[in-house]
Amino acid sequence: MGFNPDDFFTITTVEDIVPKFPHLSALDYSKISLNEELIKVNYEVTSPEYKDFMASDIKEYCHFEVDTIV
């Protein structure tokens, strides 16, 4: 069996990381940048359709992809 790089490909979304950082659920994202808050915990939004201040509730952002900042 050969090496398959797709075996290591995973997609992480905002919904996946919110349980690790419960304080993210309490913020109003119509006034605070979600991406700036994620950068503080070593993540960033990578979805091109993301825009700051789109909605106040984090549930509206759950489908956006994020990546770790190394």
C-alpha atoms as one frame of an Amber mdcrd trajectory, in Angstrom:
protein
   0.000   0.000   0.000   1.431   3.374  -1.023   1.310   6.716   0.725  -1.969
   8.558   0.177  -1.789  12.258   1.130  -5.595  12.451   1.140  -5.598  10.230
   4.227  -4.227  13.212   6.166  -6.541  15.881   4.768  -9.095  17.106   7.267
 -11.337  20.128   7.299 -11.804  22.025  10.543 -14.700  24.442  10.905 -15.631
  27.079  13.439 -18.174  24.610  14.809 -15.376  22.117  15.523 -13.296  24.493
  17.641 -15.983  26.387  19.604 -16.266  23.618  22.259 -12.542  24.073  22.996
 -13.008  27.834  23.521 -16.453  28.399  25.107 -15.850  32.143  25.524 -16.271
  32.468  21.745 -19.984  31.709  22.078 -20.568  34.662  24.383 -19.280  37.402
  22.064 -21.245  39.684  19.733 -19.660  39.338  16.305 -21.532  42.279  14.859
 -19.128  44.389  16.959 -16.098  42.100  17.332 -14.123  40.392  14.563 -14.414
  36.633  14.810 -11.147  36.222  12.954  -9.294  38.445  15.431 -10.698  36.417
  18.313  -9.635  33.195  16.616  -6.123  34.507  16.018  -5.799  34.948  19.789
  -6.273  31.165  20.138  -4.015  30.289  17.153  -6.666  29.804  14.473  -7.740
  31.840  11.471 -10.697  31.731   9.110  -9.677  30.434   5.693 -13.047  30.475
   3.933 -13.018  33.145   1.214 -16.693  34.036   1.763 -16.070  35.067   5.386
 -16.517  38.758   6.182 -16.194  40.446   9.563 -19.332  41.684  11.314 -21.743
  39.574   9.193 -23.819  38.385  12.148 -23.887  38.680  15.913 -24.195  34.964
  16.783 -21.345  32.521  16.251 -23.844  29.957  14.928 -23.949  31.969  11.701
 -20.212  31.305  11.247 -20.142  27.579  12.067 -19.707  26.421   8.466 -16.580
  28.505   7.807 -13.284  26.637   7.569 -10.430  27.489   9.902  -6.792  26.529
  10.061  -4.273  26.545  12.871  -1.606  29.222  12.984   1.770  27.638  13.438
